Amino acid sequence: MRPEDDGVAPRPTLAQVAARAGVSLKTASRALGGESYVSEKTLNSVLAAAADLDYQRNAAASLLASGRLADSIGLITGDFTNPFYSALAQAVEDEIRPRGMHLSVANSRESPEQEKRVALDLADRQTKAVITVSSMVDHSDYAQLQARGIPVVFVDRPAENVAADSVVFDNREGGRLVARHLIERGHRRIAFIGDYAWLPTYRQRLAGMGDVLDDSDVQWREFLRTDAHDVASSRASVRELRSLDNPPTAIVAGNNRVLLGVMEEIAESDAPPAVIGFDDPEWARVLGISVVSGEVDELGRIAARLAVTRLADRIREPESVVVPMRLIPRRSTDPR
């Protein structure tokens, strides 16, 4: 029995997309496959045709037919070594599993090129939706996935140059909380060791600290250090800061990996600086480290719900959700 005889409309084909866009079948395939040498004009025509026809590539059709491929949502993270991402993945999975969906997790290693390849691979495997902690500064390439009927949700880092749902922490307010807390503790020389300078989380946390500190008598801009993406580079920044003639009395760690490097470097110090970090890894509680943190579980669950909701209603306006951060004061910033 043919699909149309059973009352089910046949799936749009790539040939139909090519015909509507006025291009060859091969060109349409290249455009939807994300190949870089397709002109912008041709790409836009193919994406528009795919969206009009509600076309989705069918590379995994045989697996679906055999029952070996379940409905899944893809999660693209930045770095598997960061425990933040395992907590995020767990939250997403906890939200979608009761709905009969599975989670596929991939790692971009903070590479825009690898992220794009991973996203296209997930799409070709007929992932129902993609949730991404994106390493890109321009997300317009994700319009290709949306044109193929695959919702995209941005988590932890907001969408740029694409109409898509997103959920992020209130990082600017987090920066303000850190700065106010340290001023109240009497600090007037404050360092901030941050991750990659292009990260929106870093930029927002820095801006929040500036909201409080720039009009104060606090020295801090000269103690700003960036691109500490791992423990080793964080430790190097701490060593350099502490070698100054007038070193900072407090260090702000931009995320949990930076915080680990800070704590390792000052572990043997007789007079360690005050320390406060972003994120709240379990060991920070054990060591009594003050932090500013948001609920990663809430972040992941909201991202999952946005993806599932978008599957049910593809024409609603994109939603941007901001999850609050809170200060958790502990011994590491107590007056000495």
C-alpha positions in Angstrom: 0.0 0.0 0.0 1.4 3.4 -0.9 1.5 6.1 1.9 -1.1 8.3 0.1 -3.5 5.3 0.0 -3.3 5.0 3.8 -4.2 8.7 4.3 -0.6 9.6 5.2 1.0 12.4 3.1 4.3 11.3 1.5 7.4 12.8 2.9 8.9 15.7 0.8 11.8 14.6 -1.2 15.2 16.2 -1.9 14.2 16.3 -5.6 11.2 18.4 -4.7 13.4 20.8 -2.7 15.8 21.2 -5.6 12.9 21.8 -8.0 11.4 24.5 -5.8 14.8 26.2 -5.3 15.6 26.0 -9.0 18.8 24.1 -8.5 20.2 20.7 -9.3 19.7 17.7 -7.0 23.4 17.7 -6.3 23.5 21.4 -5.4 20.5 20.9 -3.1 22.2 18.0 -1.4 25.4 20.1 -0.9 23.5 23.0 0.5 21.6 20.9 3.1 24.8 19.0 3.9 26.5 22.3 5.0 29.2 22.2 2.4 31.1 25.5 2.4 31.4 26.2 -1.3 27.7 26.7 -1.9 27.0 30.4 -2.6 25.0 32.3 0.0 22.2 33.0 -2.5 21.9 29.3 -3.4 22.0 28.3 0.2 19.2 30.7 1.1 17.1 29.5 -1.8 17.5 25.8 -0.8 16.8 26.5 2.9 13.7 28.4 2.0 12.5 25.6 -0.2 13.2 23.0 2.5 11.3 25.1 5.1 8.3 25.6 2.8 8.1 21.8 2.1 8.9 20.8 5.8 11.7 18.7 4.4 13.9 16.7 6.7 16.9 14.6 5.4 16.3 10.9 5.6 19.8 9.5 6.1 18.6 7.3 8.9 15.4 6.1 7.4 16.5 2.5 7.1 17.3 2.4 10.8 14.0 3.9 11.7 12.2 1.4 9.6 14.0 -1.5 11.3 13.2 -0.1 14.8 16.8 0.3 15.7 16.7 4.1 16.0 14.6 5.6 18.7 13.5 9.2 19.0 16.4 11.2 20.3 17.5 14.7 21.2 21.1 15.7 20.6 23.2 17.6 23.1 26.4 19.3 22.0 28.7 20.3 24.8 32.0 22.2 24.9 34.3 20.0 26.9 33.7 16.5 28.3 36.3 17.0 31.0 34.2 19.8 32.6 31.7 18.3 35.2 29.3 21.1 34.4 28.4 19.3 31.2 27.8 16.0 32.8 25.4 17.6 35.2 23.7 19.4 32.3 23.4 16.1 30.2 21.9 14.3 33.2 19.3 17.0 33.6 18.3 16.9 30.0 18.1 13.1 30.0 16.0 13.2 33.2 13.5 15.5 31.5 13.2 13.6 28.1 13.4 10.0 29.2 9.9 9.9 30.7 8.7 11.1 27.3 10.1 8.0 25.6 13.1 9.9 24.1 16.8 9.2 24.3 19.8 11.6 24.6 22.7 11.6 22.3 25.7 13.6 23.6 28.5 15.0 21.4 31.6 17.1 22.2 32.7 20.2 20.1 35.9 20.7 22.1 35.0 24.4 21.8 35.7 24.2 18.0 33.1 25.9 15.8 34.1 23.7 12.9 33.7 20.5 14.9 30.4 21.7 16.3 29.1 22.3 12.8 30.1 18.8 11.8 28.6 17.3 14.9 25.3 19.2 14.4 25.0 18.1 10.8 25.8 14.5 11.8 23.1 14.5 14.4 20.6 15.9 11.9 21.5 13.2 9.4 20.8 10.6 12.0 17.3 12.2 12.4 17.8 13.6 15.8 14.5 15.2 16.6 16.0 18.4 18.1 19.5 19.7 19.0 20.4 21.4 22.2 23.8 23.2 22.0 26.3 24.9 24.3 27.7 26.6 21.3 31.3 27.5 20.6 30.2 29.7 17.7 29.9 33.5 17.9 27.5 33.5 14.9 24.8 30.9 14.9 23.3 31.6 11.5 24.5 28.2 10.2 21.9 26.6 12.5 19.2 27.9 10.2 20.1 24.9 8.0 18.9 22.5 10.7 15.8 24.5 11.4 14.9 24.5 7.7 15.1 20.7 7.9 12.5 20.6 10.6 15.0 20.2 13.5 14.5 22.6 16.4 17.6 24.1 18.0 17.8 25.3 21.6 20.8 27.2 22.9 21.8 26.5 26.5 24.2 28.4 28.7 25.2 30.7 25.8 22.5 32.7 24.0 21.6 32.4 20.3 23.2 35.0 18.0 21.9 35.8 14.5 19.3 33.0 14.4 15.7 32.9 15.7 15.9 30.1 18.3 15.0 29.3 21.9 17.6 29.8 24.5 18.1 29.4 28.3 21.0 31.0 30.1 22.1 32.0 33.6 21.9 35.6 34.7 25.6 35.9 34.5 25.7 39.7 34.7 23.9 39.6 38.0 26.3 36.9 39.0 29.2 39.2 38.4 27.5 41.9 40.5 27.0 39.5 43.4 30.7 38.5 43.4 31.9 42.1 43.4 29.5 43.3 46.1 30.5 40.3 48.3 34.2 41.0 48.0 33.8 44.8 48.7 31.7 44.0 51.8 34.6 41.8 52.9 37.0 44.7 52.6 38.9 43.8 49.5 40.3 46.6 47.3 42.6 44.6 45.0 40.5 42.0 43.2 41.6 39.7 40.4 39.4 37.9 37.9 40.8 34.9 36.1 38.4 34.1 33.2 37.9 31.4 30.5 38.2 32.3 26.8 37.5 36.0 26.3 35.0 35.3 23.5 32.7 33.4 25.7 29.4 35.2 26.4 29.4 33.8 30.0 32.8 35.4 30.6 31.8 38.7 29.0 28.6 39.0 31.0 30.3 38.1 34.3 33.0 40.6 33.6 30.4 43.3 32.8 28.5 42.6 36.0 31.7 43.0 38.0 32.3 46.3 36.2 28.9 47.6 37.1 29.9 47.5 40.7 33.7 48.0 40.7 34.3 50.6 37.9 33.0 53.5 40.0 34.6 52.3 43.2 38.1 52.7 44.7 38.9 49.0 43.9 41.8 48.0 41.8 40.7 45.2 39.5 41.1 45.8 35.7 44.9 45.5 36.0 44.4 42.1 37.7 42.2 40.7 34.9 43.5 37.5 33.2 41.7 35.6 30.4 42.0 32.4 28.3 42.5 30.2 31.3 40.5 27.3 29.8 42.1 24.5 31.9 43.7 23.9 35.2 47.3 24.5 34.0 46.6 27.9 32.5 44.7 28.9 35.6 47.6 28.0 37.8 49.9 30.0 35.6 47.7 33.0 36.0 47.7 32.7 39.8 51.5 32.4 39.9 51.9 35.5 37.8 49.3 37.5 39.8 50.9 36.5 43.2 54.4 37.6 41.9 53.3 41.2 41.6 54.6 43.8 44.0 51.1 44.4 45.3 49.2 41.3 44.5 45.4 41.0 44.7 43.9 40.1 48.1 41.0 38.2 46.4 40.8 36.1 43.3 37.6 35.4 41.3 37.6 32.2 39.4 35.5 32.4 36.2 34.3 28.8 36.2 34.9 25.4 38.0 38.0 24.5 36.0 39.6 27.8 36.7 38.6 27.5 40.4 40.3 24.1 40.6 43.5 25.6 39.2 43.4 28.5 41.7 42.9 26.1 44.7 45.7 23.8 43.5 48.1 26.7 43.1 47.5 28.3 46.6 47.2 25.0 48.4 50.6 25.3 50.1 50.4 29.0 50.7 50.8 30.4 54.3 48.8 33.4 53.5 46.4 32.5 50.6 44.2 35.2 49.0 40.4 35.1 49.4 38.8 33.0 46.7 35.3 33.0 45.2 34.3 31.0 42.1 31.5 30.6 39.6 29.8 27.2 39.5 29.5 25.0 42.6 31.3 21.7 42.2 30.9 19.2 45.0 34.5 19.6 46.2 33.9 23.4 46.6 31.5 22.6 49.4 33.9 20.3 51.1 36.7 22.9 51.0 34.4 25.8 52.1 34.8 27.8 48.9 32.4 30.7 48.4 30.7 30.6 45.0 28.1 32.2 42.8 26.1 29.6 41.1 22.9 28.7 39.3 20.9 25.5 39.2 22.4 23.4 36.4 19.6 20.9 36.8 17.0 23.7 36.1 19.0 25.0 33.1 19.1 21.5 31.5 15.5 20.7 32.2 14.3 24.0 30.8 16.4 23.5 27.7 14.8 20.0 27.2 11.3 21.3 27.7 11.9 24.1 25.2 13.0 21.5 22.6 10.0 19.3 23.2 7.6 22.2 23.2 9.1 23.4 19.9 8.6 20.0 18.4 4.9 20.3 19.2 4.6 24.0 18.1 7.1 25.0 15.5 5.7 28.5 14.7 5.6 30.0 18.2 7.9 33.0 18.9 11.4 32.0 20.1 11.7 32.1 23.9 14.6 33.3 26.0 14.7 32.1 29.6 17.1 33.6 32.2 17.8 31.4 35.2 18.9 33.4 38.4 22.2 32.9 40.1 22.8 33.1 43.9 25.7 33.8 46.2 26.7 31.0 48.5 29.2 32.4 51.1 31.6 30.0 52.7 34.9 30.2 54.6 37.1 31.1 51.6 36.0 34.8 51.7 35.8 35.2 55.5 37.8 38.1 56.8 41.3 37.0 57.9 
